[in-house]
């Protein structure tokens, strides 16, 4: 596993986020707290790897495959979640499909 060098300020921010997440977990009784923790972990680790990865650096094929699979999975969940949010706000719109939502490129 790679080692990351972070500043004291960054470490304090990470610890603050962890404490905030723990507090939300204790306050959140609807069962979505695990998803929030997992999303936080995904976002944090992905950002750290993005920072460390050089523009011309090559990853192993299996690593690129896992990243592509993870992207597809997260995009599918976000589209479904956003579709549910939009559907609740825009009742009566015909033919709105979560596959029509464009995220990213």
N, C-alpha and C positions, 0 to 999 in steps of 0.2 A: 504494500500500500504506500502511496506517495505521501510525503510529508509536506505540509503547507506551512508557510511562514506568514503570520498575520501580526498586525500591530496590537498593542494593548487596547487601543480604542476599538478595533474590530472585534477583539475578544470580548470586551465589555458589551458591545452591541449584540453579539451572539448570545452571551449569557442573559442579557436583558430579554431577548426574544424567547429564549428557553423558559425563563421565569414567566413571561407573559403567556406563553403557550400552556405551561403547567396550570396557571391560574384559570385560563379559559377552559381547560379540560375539566377542572373541578367545578366550574360554573355551568358547563354545557352538559345537559342531561338528555339531549335528543339523539345521541348516538353518533353524531358526525365528528366528534372530536378526534377519532382515529384518522379520518381522512384529512383533517386539518394538519395533524402532526405529520402525516406522510407527505402531504403537499409541501410542507415547510422543509422537510428533509430533502425531497427531490429538488426543490428550488435552490436550497443552500448548496448542496453538493454539485448540482449542475453549474451553478454560477462559479463556484470555486474551480471546477475543472475547466470551464470556459476561460477563466482568467489565466490559468496555468498553461493551457494548450497553445502552442505556437501556431501561427498562420500556416507555416509550411510543415508542421509536424504530422507524421503519419501514425495512425492508430492501427492496431491489428484488425483484420477483417471482422472477427467475432465482436470486437468492441463497437465498430461502426454499425454492425447489424443490431446489436442490443440497443444502441442509441436510437436507431431508426424505428425499432419496434416500440421503444418507450415513447418516442415522439408521437407515433400513430395512436398509441393507447391514450396518452394525455389529451391529444387533440380530439379524439372521439368522445371522451368524457366531458371536456370543456364545451364542445358543440352541443351535446345532449343537455348539459346543465344550462347553457345559454339559451337553447331552444325553449326549455321549460320556463325560464325567466321571461323570455320574449312572449311566449304563448300566453302566459298569465296576464301580461300587460296589454296584449293586442288580440284579444278574443275577437273572432269574426273574420280574421284574415284567412282567405282560402289558399290552399296549396303551399303553405309555409312548411318547409322540411328542414330538419336540423342539418342535413347534408348540404343544404344551400348556403350555410354559414361559411364564410371564408375567414380563416385565422392565419396570420402570418403572411407569407409571400402572396 
